């Protein structure tokens, strides 16, 4: 955004916000996080996540494009989706469902390529375990 728009954005964050009713208590959020942590993920799934991230790194143009934190975010999101779907373990289809959303704000392609096209190509190229 232009400079004056950025300043306006910053101003909105200094102002007191209206009270919003919480959907969950702190204890409920911590309980959900614990349940997500308890969802099993196999070494094969871990390798699949790493392969997908490496694929994005290669197509997007460099090692700086996807950090290990992205891999962790993908794993956590896949496990959360597994929990939501009532599963006891995360599977490749959970990864595939969340991969685009988790990656789309983390990567800029060096050559200006469309990120969604790059991510979709990686999803199609990397073999599913």
URTAHU-V94161 format. One record per pair of residues at least 12 apart in sequence whose C-alpha atoms are under 7 Angstrom apart, sorted by the first residue. I is the first residue (numbers start at 1). GAP is how many residues later the second one is. Records with the same first field share a line. If there is no record, write none. Layout:
BEGIN
I: GAP, GAP
END
This chain:
BEGIN
36: 43, 44, 47
39: 40, 44, 49, 50, 51
40: 48, 49, 50
41: 48, 49
44: 85
45: 46, 47
48: 81
49: 22
50: 21
51: 75
52: 70, 71, 74
53: 13, 18
55: 67
56: 62, 63, 66
59: 59
60: 48, 49, 50, 58
61: 48, 49
65: 42, 43
66: 40, 41
74: 21, 25, 28
77: 21
78: 12, 16, 17, 20
81: 13
82: 12
92: 36
100: 19
END
